[in-house]
Amino acid sequence: MSTESRMLTAHNAEFIAEWCGGRAVIQHDALDHGSTTPAVNVPVKDGVERAQVGDMVIREEDGSFRIHKNESK
């Protein structure tokens, strides 16, 4: 199996969650109560991490997942 990656967008959270075996969630902005964005709780080797819009979800060669955070947010 080769490494594969997908970027989380505002429109593909359900697809990414299904692909990685995670769960799509709605993230609420603590400072702007009307603002929400999709996110995905991704199973990783040592637990669960949250991918946010703009992050890359990466499937490694061994089938495990990791998140590469978008540094420009």
N, C-alpha and C positions, 0 to 999 in steps of 0.2 A: 504494500500500500504506500502511496506517495503522500507527501504533505499537501494539504488543501486548505485554502482560507476563503472566508466570506466576510464582507463588511456588513455590519448591522446598520440598516437605514430606518427611517421612520415608517417604511412600508413593508418590511420583510421580517419582523420579529417572530411571527408565528412560524414562518419557513425556517429561520435559523434555529428556533427552539426545537422543532421537529428533527432537523438535521443533526443536532448535537445531543439530543436526548435531554434537553433542558426545559425550562418553563418561561414562556413569555409573561412579562409583568408590566404594569403601568407604574411609572416612577413619578411621584409628586414632588414639585419644587417646594421646599420648606419655606422659602422667602416669598414665593408668588403662588398662593394657594390655587389659582386658576390654571396654572401651567403644569401640564403633564407630558411625558415623553415615554415611548415604549423602550423596554430594556429586556434582556434575557438573562436568567440565572443559568449559568453554564456549569455542568459538572466538570471539574478538573481533578488532577491526580490527588490533591490534598483537600478536597471538599467542593465548595461551590463558589464561583465568582460571578459578579454581575458585569455583563457587557452592556455598554450604553451606545447610543447612536454615534456612529463614526469609528467605533472600535472594530478591530478585526478578530474574528473567532477562527482559530487555527486548529485543524486536526493534524496531529503529528503522525509520523509513519507507524507508530505502535497503536494508533487508534485513539489515543488520549487527546484531550482538548486543552487549549490554553487561550488566553486573551492577550492581544497586543493593544494597549490603550492608545487612543488617538491623543497625541500630546498637544495638538493645536486647539483643543476645546477651551 
